Amino acid sequence: MAESWLVLDAFGDARGGDAVRRALRARAEGLGASLEMLRLDAMSIAPCRGCFGCWTRTPGVCAVDDAARNITAALAQADVLIVLTPIVFGGYAPALKAAVDRGVLPTLLPHFQRLHGRTRHFARYEKTPAFVAIGLLPGACADMEQLFAGVAARNAANLLSPFHASAVAYAPMTQESVEAVVAGALDFGKESMPASARRIVLLHGSPRKKHSVSDGFAAYAGKTLNAAGAEVESFDLLGAAQDEEAFTELAAAVDAADGVWLFSPLYADQLPGHTQAALTRLLAWRKEVPPRRSQRFSAVINCGFPESVNNDAALAMCRLFAQQAGFAWLGGCGVGGSGFYEGRSLEALGWFGRRARAAIERKAELFVAARMPDIAASVDIAAPCPVPAWLYLLFAEWGWKKALGGKNGARDSHARPYARQAT
Ligand SMILES: Cc1cc2nc3c(=O)[nH]c(=O)nc-3n(C[C@H](O)[C@H](O)[C@H](O)COP(=O)(O)O)c2cc1C
């Protein structure tokens, strides 16, 4: 039997909406699906009263008698629910939101169940529809796209949909590009890029040439990404901040990449000056030629003090950079007690390196995930110093003493070469 697709269309007369509608009709025709398109701009749907009457007084039927009842009735019969909406604050347009509030709740039961560790309702009907959300934007906006994908995934989970997908079309896109977006969404991600085709750029933020902790972390991230099938290319930010040609090469690689991962030390509670300079130039580059693809960004910042919380401001700055430069922010990792990692690979640290390794592995998964990771996964991960602070500081003192030991006896760590002269 032909699949039945129910479309809740909140595009109204938004620019680019007709191209999506045409693509959808062509796709349904090609696949032999029956299509019921409900134009929400032509329907009058009152806001949800929040009375739960659809669960208590008239189970399965909304207490308010208007067009939303037809949506619930159509939904009970549909194999696929497709929502079309201009993206508003990363979510749905008001007309669609009201239709979802009023139309969907009656298709669920009030009773709760636990599914995959989360609380959900039971479905009222035997079969629940697959869920596809197609959003429309005037141009690329990683923040909005990431939130839209997350919201669609959550709606699908609450609907108990067997499959879900989301996609975003941009108003100026050609019909051909829109068709590819729509086809990709209706294929439920089957045609999405496999991890093996992903290209990730690693940015090295430490100015140290030998034994930098950042480089050690980047090496582990590179291996993890390679093992997942992704291609990795590395760039030195100090070189890029100082050399025009090196910067252009880096910027072009970033444009062509699916993801960018920064590894940097913490200097005076922020990123080092040259890292800040390279990111500022990269932002200007990307403003001039805005990216047309969905790209991801993360950062691993390490600091000398044992408390990883010291990295918070630098990670927040990385998030703002990502937002302004059109990347989806995957959340970062803040590592404390960097002295512990110096000169040793993360693997060689065994049990002691487990938290830093786990944090890097978690973010590597987000880089290669076929779907845009949910915002819940995009939080910062803290990897605190692997040993108690007092022990770390004891070793640190010993390390400074050793380093002060020069050839001709110990140098004075308390020297005051610029002290005011007594008069
Ligand atoms: C100029 C400078 C400023 C620093 N500021 C901080 C800081 O504010 N907080 C902190 O915990 N560590 C600070 N550190 C220590 C570095 O973050 C630490 O040595 C780091 O591991 C170096 O990383 P790398 O090996 O990747 O270069 C600073 C180091 C330098 C050289």
The ligand as an ORCA input file, in Angstrom:
! r2SCAN-3c Opt
* xyz 0 1
  C      51.808     33.490     29.438
  C      51.190     32.321     30.145
  C      49.989     32.498     30.847
  C      49.388     31.434     31.506
  N      48.208     31.626     32.167
  C      47.605     30.607     32.826
  C      46.385     30.800     33.524
  O      45.806     31.878     33.544
  N      45.850     29.755     34.217
  C      46.436     28.515     34.202
  O      45.914     27.610     34.837
  N      47.574     28.291     33.491
  C      48.170     29.302     32.819
  N      49.328     29.088     32.105
  C      49.889     27.734     32.044
  C      49.550     27.047     30.721
  O      48.189     27.042     30.499
  C      50.065     25.621     30.726
  O      51.461     25.638     30.880
  C      49.692     24.828     29.502
  O      49.789     23.478     29.790
  C      50.568     25.051     28.288
  O      50.003     24.264     27.259
  P      50.842     23.796     25.990
  O      51.850     22.807     26.487
  O      49.839     23.187     25.118
  O      51.485     25.022     25.427
  C      49.978     30.151     31.453
  C      51.181     29.976     30.747
  C      51.771     31.037     30.097
  C      53.064     30.831     29.350
*
